Amino acid sequence: MTYNEWFEKHATRHQNIMEKLKDLSDEEVIKYFRFDNMVKNEPDFCPLYKENKKCHDFEELNCYLCACPNFRFKDEGFKKVEDKTLYSYCNIDSKDGAQYEGEDYIHQNCAGCLVPHKEAYIKKHFSRDWKEIMKDVRK
């Protein structure tokens, strides 16, 4: 699955949940997206939910910004770095992020970064339209 394909499928899943929550306040919506609630009420939102696993080891994980607004991707790749193609990177160069390099590719590895999963960050960037928050990720 390409980044663009994942992005569109996730946007649809997010939008479907938001439609169900249209009568909730912004604060209630953010609380709804807490990991423990999502595992219970939205088991199809993330493949890890079926195993009750978190993508990040963080007690207060919030899944509203499952993907990070600081992530940048291009399915065709941004550039060649020696003999490898750079497909994704962190726009803020988070100290907790890393790059995963394979034989001919480089992808951003966000596993160590919690930036978009903290409720203070979500509140600061909140929009009921997930694609609005994520508008800069596709180059």
PyRosetta script that sets phi, psi and omega in degrees:
from pyrosetta import init, pose_from_sequence

init()
pose = pose_from_sequence("MTYNEWFEKHATRHQNIMEKLKDLSDEEVIKYFRFDNMVKNEPDFCPLYKENKKCHDFEELNCYLCACPNFRFKDEGFKKVEDKTLYSYCNIDSKDGAQYEGEDYIHQNCAGCLVPHKEAYIKKHFSRDWKEIMKDVRK")
pose.set_psi(1, 133.5)
pose.set_omega(1, 179.1)
pose.set_phi(2, -78.6)
pose.set_psi(2, 165.7)
pose.set_omega(2, 174.6)
pose.set_phi(3, -57.8)
pose.set_psi(3, -45.8)
pose.set_omega(3, -179.0)
pose.set_phi(4, -61.6)
pose.set_psi(4, -41.1)
pose.set_omega(4, 178.6)
pose.set_phi(5, -63.2)
pose.set_psi(5, -45.2)
pose.set_omega(5, 178.2)
pose.set_phi(6, -61.3)
pose.set_psi(6, -45.5)
pose.set_omega(6, -177.9)
pose.set_phi(7, -56.3)
pose.set_psi(7, -48.7)
pose.set_omega(7, -178.6)
pose.set_phi(8, -66.6)
pose.set_psi(8, -41.6)
pose.set_omega(8, 178.5)
pose.set_phi(9, -64.7)
pose.set_psi(9, -42.1)
pose.set_omega(9, 179.6)
pose.set_phi(10, -66.7)
pose.set_psi(10, -40.9)
pose.set_omega(10, 178.4)
pose.set_phi(11, -58.4)
pose.set_psi(11, -40.1)
pose.set_omega(11, 178.9)
pose.set_phi(12, -66.4)
pose.set_psi(12, -44.7)
pose.set_omega(12, 178.1)
pose.set_phi(13, -60.4)
pose.set_psi(13, -43.9)
pose.set_omega(13, -179.7)
pose.set_phi(14, -62.8)
pose.set_psi(14, -45.7)
pose.set_omega(14, -179.3)
pose.set_phi(15, -61.8)
pose.set_psi(15, -40.1)
pose.set_omega(15, 178.9)
pose.set_phi(16, -62.9)
pose.set_psi(16, -40.1)
pose.set_omega(16, 176.9)
pose.set_phi(17, -66.9)
pose.set_psi(17, -44.1)
pose.set_omega(17, -179.3)
pose.set_phi(18, -61.3)
pose.set_psi(18, -33.4)
pose.set_omega(18, 177.4)
pose.set_phi(19, -62.6)
pose.set_psi(19, -39.8)
pose.set_omega(19, 178.3)
pose.set_phi(20, -67.7)
pose.set_psi(20, -25.7)
pose.set_omega(20, -174.4)
pose.set_phi(21, -101.5)
pose.set_psi(21, 13.5)
pose.set_omega(21, -172.0)
pose.set_phi(22, -59.0)
pose.set_psi(22, -23.8)
pose.set_omega(22, -179.4)
pose.set_phi(23, -91.3)
pose.set_psi(23, -1.6)
pose.set_omega(23, 179.0)
pose.set_phi(24, -87.7)
pose.set_psi(24, 153.8)
pose.set_omega(24, 173.6)
pose.set_phi(25, -70.6)
pose.set_psi(25, 165.8)
pose.set_omega(25, 177.1)
pose.set_phi(26, -58.1)
pose.set_psi(26, -43.0)
pose.set_omega(26, 179.5)
pose.set_phi(27, -60.4)
pose.set_psi(27, -43.5)
pose.set_omega(27, 179.6)
pose.set_phi(28, -66.2)
pose.set_psi(28, -36.7)
pose.set_omega(28, 177.2)
pose.set_phi(29, -62.8)
pose.set_psi(29, -46.9)
pose.set_omega(29, 179.6)
pose.set_phi(30, -60.1)
pose.set_psi(30, -43.9)
pose.set_omega(30, 178.1)
pose.set_phi(31, -62.9)
pose.set_psi(31, -37.6)
pose.set_omega(31, -179.9)
pose.set_phi(32, -58.5)
pose.set_psi(32, -34.9)
pose.set_omega(32, -176.7)
pose.set_phi(33, -81.7)
pose.set_psi(33, 8.8)
pose.set_omega(33, 174.3)
pose.set_phi(34, -64.3)
pose.set_psi(34, 141.4)
pose.set_omega(34, -174.6)
pose.set_phi(35, -47.5)
pose.set_psi(35, -52.3)
pose.set_omega(35, -175.4)
pose.set_phi(36, -59.5)
pose.set_psi(36, -37.4)
pose.set_omega(36, 178.8)
pose.set_phi(37, -72.8)
pose.set_psi(37, -41.0)
pose.set_omega(37, -178.0)
pose.set_phi(38, -65.3)
pose.set_psi(38, -40.6)
pose.set_omega(38, 178.5)
pose.set_phi(39, -58.0)
pose.set_psi(39, -41.2)
pose.set_omega(39, -176.8)
pose.set_phi(40, -76.3)
pose.set_psi(40, -44.1)
pose.set_omega(40, -170.5)
pose.set_phi(41, -102.2)
pose.set_psi(41, -17.2)
pose.set_omega(41, -177.8)
pose.set_phi(42, -135.9)
pose.set_psi(42, 59.1)
pose.set_omega(42, -173.1)
pose.set_phi(43, -62.1)
pose.set_psi(43, -18.3)
pose.set_omega(43, -179.7)
pose.set_phi(44, -92.6)
pose.set_psi(44, -1.9)
pose.set_omega(44, -178.5)
pose.set_phi(45, -67.9)
pose.set_psi(45, -34.5)
pose.set_omega(45, -177.4)
pose.set_phi(46, -141.1)
pose.set_psi(46, 135.1)
pose.set_omega(46, 179.5)
pose.set_phi(47, -62.6)
pose.set_psi(47, -24.7)
pose.set_omega(47, 179.1)
pose.set_phi(48, -72.0)
pose.set_psi(48, -23.2)
pose.set_omega(48, -178.5)
pose.set_phi(49, -59.7)
pose.set_psi(49, -34.7)
pose.set_omega(49, -178.0)
pose.set_phi(50, -62.3)
pose.set_psi(50, -25.2)
pose.set_omega(50, 178.4)
pose.set_phi(51, -101.5)
pose.set_psi(51, 4.0)
pose.set_omega(51, -175.6)
pose.set_phi(52, 54.6)
pose.set_psi(52, 38.8)
pose.set_omega(52, -179.2)
pose.set_phi(53, -106.7)
pose.set_psi(53, 146.4)
pose.set_omega(53, 176.1)
pose.set_phi(54, -100.0)
pose.set_psi(54, 147.8)
pose.set_omega(54, 175.5)
pose.set_phi(55, -76.9)
pose.set_psi(55, -23.3)
pose.set_omega(55, 178.7)
pose.set_phi(56, -132.7)
pose.set_psi(56, 136.8)
pose.set_omega(56, -179.6)
pose.set_phi(57, -81.0)
pose.set_psi(57, 85.6)
pose.set_omega(57, -175.4)
pose.set_phi(58, -146.8)
pose.set_psi(58, 122.4)
pose.set_omega(58, -174.1)
pose.set_phi(59, -59.6)
pose.set_psi(59, -40.6)
pose.set_omega(59, -175.2)
pose.set_phi(60, -100.0)
pose.set_psi(60, 38.8)
pose.set_omega(60, -177.9)
pose.set_phi(61, -60.3)
pose.set_psi(61, 128.3)
pose.set_omega(61, 175.2)
pose.set_phi(62, -117.7)
pose.set_psi(62, 134.0)
pose.set_omega(62, -172.3)
pose.set_phi(63, -101.2)
pose.set_psi(63, 10.6)
pose.set_omega(63, -179.0)
pose.set_phi(64, -58.6)
pose.set_psi(64, -44.2)
pose.set_omega(64, 176.9)
pose.set_phi(65, -104.2)
pose.set_psi(65, 67.2)
pose.set_omega(65, 178.2)
pose.set_phi(66, -52.9)
pose.set_psi(66, -42.8)
pose.set_omega(66, 173.2)
pose.set_phi(67, -101.1)
pose.set_psi(67, 152.1)
pose.set_omega(67, -174.0)
pose.set_phi(68, -95.8)
pose.set_psi(68, 134.6)
pose.set_omega(68, 176.5)
pose.set_phi(69, -64.4)
pose.set_psi(69, -13.2)
pose.set_omega(69, 179.0)
pose.set_phi(70, -91.8)
pose.set_psi(70, -6.1)
pose.set_omega(70, 178.4)
pose.set_phi(71, -76.5)
pose.set_psi(71, 139.7)
pose.set_omega(71, 176.6)
pose.set_phi(72, -126.4)
pose.set_psi(72, 135.0)
pose.set_omega(72, 178.7)
pose.set_phi(73, -142.5)
pose.set_psi(73, 156.9)
pose.set_omega(73, 176.3)
pose.set_phi(74, -150.0)
pose.set_psi(74, 115.8)
pose.set_omega(74, -176.0)
pose.set_phi(75, -58.7)
pose.set_psi(75, -31.5)
pose.set_omega(75, 179.2)
pose.set_phi(76, -84.0)
pose.set_psi(76, -8.8)
pose.set_omega(76, -178.2)
pose.set_phi(77, 94.6)
pose.set_psi(77, 150.9)
pose.set_omega(77, 179.5)
pose.set_phi(78, -86.2)
pose.set_psi(78, -45.8)
pose.set_omega(78, -175.4)
pose.set_phi(79, -166.4)
pose.set_psi(79, 167.5)
pose.set_omega(79, 173.9)
pose.set_phi(80, -90.5)
pose.set_psi(80, 136.0)
pose.set_omega(80, 173.6)
pose.set_phi(81, -120.8)
pose.set_psi(81, 100.7)
pose.set_omega(81, -169.4)
pose.set_phi(82, 58.6)
pose.set_psi(82, -117.2)
pose.set_omega(82, -178.8)
pose.set_phi(83, -105.0)
pose.set_psi(83, 17.2)
pose.set_omega(83, -178.6)
pose.set_phi(84, -116.5)
pose.set_psi(84, 151.9)
pose.set_omega(84, 177.2)
pose.set_phi(85, -100.6)
pose.set_psi(85, 128.9)
pose.set_omega(85, 176.1)
pose.set_phi(86, -86.0)
pose.set_psi(86, 115.7)
pose.set_omega(86, -177.7)
pose.set_phi(87, -101.6)
pose.set_psi(87, -24.7)
pose.set_omega(87, -178.0)
pose.set_phi(88, -155.0)
pose.set_psi(88, 155.9)
pose.set_omega(88, 178.7)
pose.set_phi(89, -157.8)
pose.set_psi(89, 169.7)
pose.set_omega(89, 177.6)
pose.set_phi(90, -96.7)
pose.set_psi(90, 123.2)
pose.set_omega(90, -177.7)
pose.set_phi(91, -68.5)
pose.set_psi(91, -23.8)
pose.set_omega(91, 178.5)
pose.set_phi(92, -104.2)
pose.set_psi(92, 4.7)
pose.set_omega(92, 179.8)
pose.set_phi(93, 48.0)
pose.set_psi(93, 52.7)
pose.set_omega(93, -178.2)
pose.set_phi(94, -52.9)
pose.set_psi(94, 134.4)
pose.set_omega(94, 178.8)
pose.set_phi(95, -64.6)
pose.set_psi(95, -18.3)
pose.set_omega(95, -179.8)
pose.set_phi(96, -94.6)
pose.set_psi(96, -4.8)
pose.set_omega(96, 177.1)
pose.set_phi(97, -89.2)
pose.set_psi(97, 172.8)
pose.set_omega(97, 179.2)
pose.set_phi(98, -155.4)
pose.set_psi(98, 175.0)
pose.set_omega(98, 174.8)
pose.set_phi(99, -117.1)
pose.set_psi(99, 139.8)
pose.set_omega(99, 176.6)
pose.set_phi(100, -102.5)
pose.set_psi(100, 121.3)
pose.set_omega(100, -178.8)
pose.set_phi(101, -110.9)
pose.set_psi(101, 129.5)
pose.set_omega(101, 173.5)
pose.set_phi(102, -108.8)
pose.set_psi(102, -165.5)
pose.set_omega(102, -177.4)
pose.set_phi(103, -59.7)
pose.set_psi(103, -41.0)
pose.set_omega(103, -177.4)
pose.set_phi(104, -135.8)
pose.set_psi(104, 19.1)
pose.set_omega(104, -176.8)
pose.set_phi(105, -145.1)
pose.set_psi(105, 160.0)
pose.set_omega(105, 174.1)
pose.set_phi(106, -135.5)
pose.set_psi(106, 127.3)
pose.set_omega(106, 177.3)
pose.set_phi(107, -127.8)
pose.set_psi(107, 148.9)
pose.set_omega(107, 175.2)
pose.set_phi(108, -69.9)
pose.set_psi(108, 137.0)
pose.set_omega(108, 176.2)
pose.set_phi(109, -112.9)
pose.set_psi(109, 109.2)
pose.set_omega(109, -175.6)
pose.set_phi(110, -98.2)
pose.set_psi(110, 6.3)
pose.set_omega(110, -172.9)
pose.set_phi(111, -56.1)
pose.set_psi(111, -32.2)
pose.set_omega(111, -177.8)
pose.set_phi(112, -90.6)
pose.set_psi(112, 0.1)
pose.set_omega(112, -173.7)
pose.set_phi(113, -106.7)
pose.set_psi(113, 134.1)
pose.set_omega(113, -179.1)
pose.set_phi(114, -110.4)
pose.set_psi(114, 1.3)
pose.set_omega(114, -172.9)
pose.set_phi(115, -42.7)
pose.set_psi(115, -57.0)
pose.set_omega(115, -173.3)
pose.set_phi(116, -81.0)
pose.set_psi(116, -1.0)
pose.set_omega(116, -175.5)
pose.set_phi(117, -102.1)
pose.set_psi(117, 4.9)
pose.set_omega(117, 177.7)
pose.set_phi(118, -97.2)
pose.set_psi(118, 137.0)
pose.set_omega(118, -174.6)
pose.set_phi(119, -63.5)
pose.set_psi(119, -31.3)
pose.set_omega(119, 177.6)
pose.set_phi(120, -62.0)
pose.set_psi(120, -41.5)
pose.set_omega(120, 178.2)
pose.set_phi(121, -66.1)
pose.set_psi(121, -44.2)
pose.set_omega(121, -179.8)
pose.set_phi(122, -61.0)
pose.set_psi(122, -45.2)
pose.set_omega(122, 179.8)
pose.set_phi(123, -61.0)
pose.set_psi(123, -39.8)
pose.set_omega(123, -178.7)
pose.set_phi(124, -65.0)
pose.set_psi(124, -34.1)
pose.set_omega(124, -175.3)
pose.set_phi(125, -110.3)
pose.set_psi(125, 10.5)
pose.set_omega(125, -169.8)
pose.set_phi(126, -61.6)
pose.set_psi(126, 137.0)
pose.set_omega(126, 168.0)
pose.set_phi(127, -148.7)
pose.set_psi(127, 144.8)
pose.set_omega(127, 176.5)
pose.set_phi(128, -72.0)
pose.set_psi(128, -13.0)
pose.set_omega(128, 177.0)
pose.set_phi(129, -101.4)
pose.set_psi(129, 101.2)
pose.set_omega(129, -177.7)
pose.set_phi(130, -56.5)
pose.set_psi(130, -38.8)
pose.set_omega(130, -179.5)
pose.set_phi(131, -64.6)
pose.set_psi(131, -28.9)
pose.set_omega(131, 177.2)
pose.set_phi(132, -65.8)
pose.set_psi(132, -43.9)
pose.set_omega(132, 178.3)
pose.set_phi(133, -64.3)
pose.set_psi(133, -36.7)
pose.set_omega(133, -173.2)
pose.set_phi(134, -93.2)
pose.set_psi(134, 12.4)
pose.set_omega(134, -170.5)
pose.set_phi(135, -60.1)
pose.set_psi(135, -23.1)
pose.set_omega(135, -177.0)
pose.set_phi(136, -96.4)
pose.set_psi(136, -2.4)
pose.set_omega(136, -173.9)
pose.set_phi(137, -71.3)
pose.set_psi(137, -31.0)
pose.set_omega(137, -179.2)
pose.set_phi(138, -93.5)
pose.set_psi(138, 126.1)
pose.set_omega(138, -180.0)
pose.set_phi(139, -107.1)
pose.dump_pdb("model.pdb")
